């Protein structure tokens, strides 16, 4: 009889764990959705800056003769 209670308790804990995990993923997605435009702009600006710095470094290397 105690084995049945043990299995029931394990099942209940598993269900609660899945529920808490689902809520955590939902909250994480909500936070990312709310900051997505700002995050996209920051990543875009950093990408453009990295591209320009890379182009300047490549230009200097090519002009100096390696």
C-alpha positions as a LaTeX table, in Angstrom:
\begin{tabular}{lrrr}
\hline
Residue & $x$ (\AA) & $y$ (\AA) & $z$ (\AA) \\
\hline
Unk1 & 0.00 & 0.00 & 0.00 \\
Unk2 & 2.81 & 2.41 & 0.79 \\
Unk3 & 4.29 & 1.70 & $-2.66$ \\
Unk4 & 1.10 & 3.01 & $-4.27$ \\
Unk5 & 1.32 & 6.20 & $-2.22$ \\
Unk6 & 4.97 & 6.51 & $-3.16$ \\
Unk7 & 4.13 & 6.22 & $-6.88$ \\
Unk8 & 1.27 & 8.69 & $-6.48$ \\
Unk9 & 3.60 & 11.12 & $-4.73$ \\
Unk10 & 6.21 & 10.71 & $-7.48$ \\
Unk11 & 3.57 & 11.33 & $-10.13$ \\
Unk12 & 2.31 & 14.42 & $-8.33$ \\
Unk13 & 5.84 & 15.80 & $-7.99$ \\
Unk14 & 6.51 & 15.10 & $-11.65$ \\
Unk15 & 3.37 & 16.96 & $-12.70$ \\
Unk16 & 4.24 & 19.90 & $-10.49$ \\
Unk17 & 7.76 & 19.96 & $-11.92$ \\
Unk18 & 6.40 & 20.04 & $-15.47$ \\
Unk19 & 3.99 & 22.82 & $-14.51$ \\
Unk20 & 6.73 & 24.92 & $-12.89$ \\
Unk21 & 8.99 & 24.37 & $-15.91$ \\
Unk22 & 6.24 & 25.44 & $-18.29$ \\
Unk23 & 5.58 & 28.60 & $-16.27$ \\
Unk24 & 9.32 & 29.39 & $-16.24$ \\
Unk25 & 9.59 & 29.01 & $-20.03$ \\
Unk26 & 6.47 & 31.16 & $-20.51$ \\
Unk27 & 7.93 & 33.92 & $-18.32$ \\
Unk28 & 11.30 & 33.76 & $-20.10$ \\
Unk29 & 9.63 & 34.08 & $-23.51$ \\
Unk30 & 7.55 & 37.01 & $-22.27$ \\
Unk31 & 10.67 & 38.83 & $-21.08$ \\
Unk32 & 12.47 & 38.19 & $-24.37$ \\
Unk33 & 9.44 & 39.39 & $-26.35$ \\
Unk34 & 9.29 & 42.61 & $-24.35$ \\
Unk35 & 12.97 & 43.47 & $-24.88$ \\
Unk36 & 13.30 & 42.03 & $-28.41$ \\
Unk37 & 13.26 & 45.36 & $-30.36$ \\
Unk38 & 15.93 & 46.90 & $-28.12$ \\
Unk39 & 17.97 & 43.70 & $-28.20$ \\
Unk40 & 17.78 & 43.53 & $-32.00$ \\
Unk41 & 18.95 & 47.15 & $-32.32$ \\
Unk42 & 21.87 & 46.59 & $-29.94$ \\
Unk43 & 22.96 & 43.41 & $-31.74$ \\
Unk44 & 22.61 & 45.14 & $-35.11$ \\
Unk45 & 24.71 & 48.13 & $-34.04$ \\
Unk46 & 27.38 & 45.85 & $-32.56$ \\
Unk47 & 27.41 & 43.85 & $-35.79$ \\
Unk48 & 27.88 & 46.95 & $-37.92$ \\
Unk49 & 30.66 & 48.22 & $-35.64$ \\
Unk50 & 32.40 & 44.83 & $-35.76$ \\
Unk51 & 32.11 & 44.79 & $-39.56$ \\
Unk52 & 33.61 & 48.28 & $-39.84$ \\
Unk53 & 36.46 & 47.47 & $-37.46$ \\
Unk54 & 37.18 & 44.28 & $-39.38$ \\
Unk55 & 37.20 & 46.19 & $-42.68$ \\
Unk56 & 39.62 & 48.79 & $-41.29$ \\
Unk57 & 41.94 & 46.08 & $-39.94$ \\
Unk58 & 41.83 & 44.22 & $-43.27$ \\
Unk59 & 42.50 & 47.44 & $-45.20$ \\
Unk60 & 45.51 & 48.29 & $-43.01$ \\
Unk61 & 46.92 & 44.76 & $-43.36$ \\
Unk62 & 46.56 & 44.86 & $-47.14$ \\
Unk63 & 48.18 & 48.29 & $-47.41$ \\
Unk64 & 51.11 & 47.42 & $-45.13$ \\
Unk65 & 52.15 & 44.40 & $-47.17$ \\
Unk66 & 51.38 & 41.68 & $-44.67$ \\
\hline
\end{tabular}
